[in-house]
Amino acid sequence: MANEKVKIGIYELTGCAGDALLIVDCEEELVNIFTAASIDAFLMAKSDNQHGPLDVALVEGSVSTEREKEELLDIRQRAKLVVAIGNCACVGGIQAAFLDPRDWEKNLRKVYGNVEFSHAKPIQSKPIDAYIHVDYYLPGCPIGKEQFLSTFTRLLSGNPPDLYRFPVCVECKWNENDCLLNKGILCLGPLTLAGCGSVCPNHHLPCFGCWGPTEEANHTAEYRLLLEKGFDAEAIKKRMANYSGTRISDFFDQLRKEKR
Amino acid sequence: MKTISIDHLPRVEGNGGVTATIDGNIVTNVKFVINEGPRLVEHLTVGKTPEEDVSIAPRICAICTLSHKNAVLRAMENALDVKVPAKVTLLRELMHLGEFIESHSLHVFYLALPDYVGFPNAIAMASKFPFEVKIALEMKQFGNMIMKILSGRYIHGENPVIGGFGRYPSREDLIWIKNRAIQFMPFVYRTVDLFCGLDYPAVPESETIYACCEPGEGKYGLWGDEIILSTGQKIPRDDYKSLTNEFVVPHSLCKRSRYNGNPYSVGALARINILGERLDGEAGKAFQKYFNRRWKINPLFHNAAQALEILYAFETIPGLVDEVLKIVENPPLVPYKTKNGQGTGLVEAPRGLLIHHYEIKNGLVAAADIITPTAQNAEDIERYCYLAAQKLLDEGHEDQIRDRLDLVVRAFDPCISCSAHMAEVKQVPPGNWKKELREVLASRPVIIGIGKDNRSDDQAGLILAEELKKVGFEDVYLEAEIESDHILEAKAERSFLFLDIVQMGEQPGKIAVLPLQHVFWSSVLSHRLLPSVSGRLSYGQIKKSHLLGIQPQSLEADGSISEPVLRAIGEILQAIRK
C-alpha cells in the first residue's frame, strides 16, 4: 500500500447530517483532506461515488429503516475499519430515546398516522453497533472539528484515534468556569464526554449532555447526588435521557428494579 | 426493458431522491422519495421543558440549525409571553443572516454550480474555477464564523436561549463581522452576476404558488408573524395549517403539504418572487437588472435567487452591526414563568418557510408541530420532475431525463435531513398496467366511467364501466350519475378509479394506469375528466385515486368505437377476470 492512498467512505444514515456537514465545514482543511486520502464515497460532497472496498468507513446517523440496516451491513463488509461519527451513530441520538419498543410503535403512528410505508420501512432507531462491530467512536452532536481532524490524520497514518475519555467537567475547569451545579443549575457535565471544549458552560449555560455519556459515567450515583441537591427526579431522568440514546437503558432498568 | 437508476441523489444535504417510471411515451409515475428514517422529533419534544426543547428541536437539521433555533425560540416566546429586547432581536437576525450566507454559498457554489459547468464535484471544479472555489469557501466560512460567534458552535450552538443569549458577542467580534462583510462585497457582486447569468434550461417551466413570511413594514426579511402568498393573500401565524395541510404518502417519510389542493413552493425563489420589489440598495439594483418572467415559472432560478439573497445578507450586515453597537448594555435573560398556552414561530430558513408550533401544559411541551420547507416543497418537486421528464420524453431526449431531474431536485436545495437522496428513471415492460390495475382494484375503489355516448372512442370509459357492472363490481358509476347523485361527495372517504380515454401520444389502444395527480398536473392528457371532477375532490382523495386510460384513435362525433380501443377494453376485462 506504499503509494496507494487510504480509501475512505463517508456515509449518512438517519440524523441531521451535521457530522458530514462538519466535515464539509473544515473549509481550509477540506482540499487537503480530499487530496491526502482517496474519498471514494461522500454523498453530501460529490456525485461520482464508488461502491468498493474501503480502508475506513465513517458512518453518521442511527439505523432507522430496514434499508439503512442493509446498507450498514454492506459497508461493514467492504470496510476494514468502521468509525461511528456523531451522537446518532454512537448512541442512537435523540431519536433512540424511546426505551420501550411499544412506545416507539405508538409514537410512529402518532406522527405519521396509519400509513403503510412502501419505500423505507421504518424500524426503531438504534446506534450502528446494534447491528455491526464498530472499531472506534467519535462522539459529538455534531462531532468537533479538532477531534475529527486529529482522528482523520491518525487513521490515515494507520494509528488509532486518541480521544478524550473524561467528562466535560475537566474541560470546564481548564476554561476556569464557575461550576453551574454549585449555583443550583442542572448541568450534565459530570456524565458527558468531553471534546466540545465545555462550550455551553463557557456561555453560562448548562451542559445538555449532547456528546453522550462517558464510558464510566455512573448515572445512578449522579442521579442520587442530584436528588440530594434538590432537583426533581423526573426532570433529572428526562434530562439524562435526551442525548444518551440506548446507553442509558441499564440505568433505567436498575431504577425499575429498585422500585420493585 | 431498460432501467436507469440513481440510487442516492448526490450533493443534496440528506438522504433521498426521485424515481420516474416510463412506459413507452409516457411518464406513468414520479415519486420524490425520502429514505431517511423516521426520527419522530415532533414526538421527542413532548414531555420536555421548553428549555430542553430549544436544545433538541434544532437537531432536526444541521444545515438549518439556527433557523430551527429562531423558529423554536419565536414559538416558545409567543407561548410564554416573553418579549425580548431589541439587541437580542438584532443579534438573532445577524445569526440568521450568517446561516443564509453559509447555506446559500455552500449550495450555489458547491452543490449546484458543478452541474452547470460540467464537473462531478466542487473539488474537481477547482482546477478550472480556482478563484470561485477558494473565495466561495471563504464566504461559507464567514457565514460559519458568524454562526459560531453568536451561537457558540458551527452547528447546534446552544447560546441562543429563551429570553436572550447565554453570552453576548464582544464588540471586537462584531466589528470583525462588519469589516469582513464589507471586504467581501466585490466577490458578492461577481456571485450575483455568475448565478443570475447562468444559462438555465427551459424545462421544466410552469406556474406555481409561492409562499413566505411577511416581514412587515414593506421590508425584505427573514421572519414575520404572517405568511404571504404570491396570490396576495395573507395568513396569520396561528392559522398556518390553512396553508400547509400536512399529509403522509406511503413512499416517503417526509410529510407533504398542499395549499387548497395545489402544490406550492417555498425558498429563496419564493421570497424573491413575492418580496423582491422591496429590495433596496445594490440588491434592489441587481433585482431590477436580472429579474424576469422566467423566475416566476422555472424552479432552476432558485440558484439565482439564492445569489441575490447572498448580496442582501452581505449588504444588511454592516448596518445591523452598527445598530447592535449602539446598544452598549447587554440585557440579562428575560425572566418568565411557565404557563399553559400555545405558540407559533414563523421564520424563513435558507430553503424556505419553517413553522414551529408548540402547546405547553404544566410547564412541559404537550404537543409539537414542525413543518419544514422540504416537506412543503416535496409536492412541487414531484410535479416539476414529472413535467420535466414528460417534456424531455416528448422531445426525444430521454437520455437527459436523469440529469435534469437531479438538477431540478437540487435547485430546491432540499434539506432532506429536515424531512428526510436520488433520481431514478425506470422503464417498465409492456403490460405493466395489469399489475398496477390489480393493486389499485385491491383497495376497492369507487369506479367511475367518464365519456360521451355516440362519440367514437369517447364511449370507452362508459362501455368499460357497464362491463364491470356486469361482471359483478359494486360501486360502479357513469359520469352522468356522479353529477346527479353527488357520488364524489357521498363517497368522500373512498379512493376512486376513473375510466377514460387519454391522449398519450401512443399507439391507439395503449393502456396505462396513472396516479390522478399526474393527470391534473398535465391537463393535456384527459380532456373530460378534469372539468367533471377537478375541484370537487379533496387532496387526500386525489392522492389515493387513479385513472385507467386508453389511447383513442378517433374522437369524431357520431362515430363508432375503433377496433384498437375495443381490443383494449377486452384486454382490461380479461386482466380483471384473472
Interface residues (C-beta under 8 A of the other chain):
Chain A: E12 L13 T14 G15 C16 A17 G18 D19 L21 L22 V24 D25 E27 E28 L30 V31 F34 L43 M44 A45 K46 S47 D48 N49 S62 V63 S64 T65 R67 E68 G93 I94 Q95 A97 F98 W104 N107 L108 K110 V111 Y112 G113 V115 E116 F117 S118 H119 A120 P122 I123 S125 C141 P142 K145 C196 V199 C200 N202 H203 H204 L205 F208 C210 A235 K238 R239 N242
Chain B: H8 P10 R11 V12 E13 G14 N15 K31 V33 I34 N35 E36 G37 P38 R39 L40 V41 E42 H43 L44 G47 K48 T49 E52 S55 I56 R59 I60 C61 A62 I63 T65 L106 Y110 P114 P120 N121 A122 I123 A126 L137 E138 K140 Q141 N144 G152 R153 Y154 I155 H156 G157 E158 N159 V161 F165 G166 R167 V248 V249 P250 H251 S252 L253 K255 C415 I416 S417 C418 H421
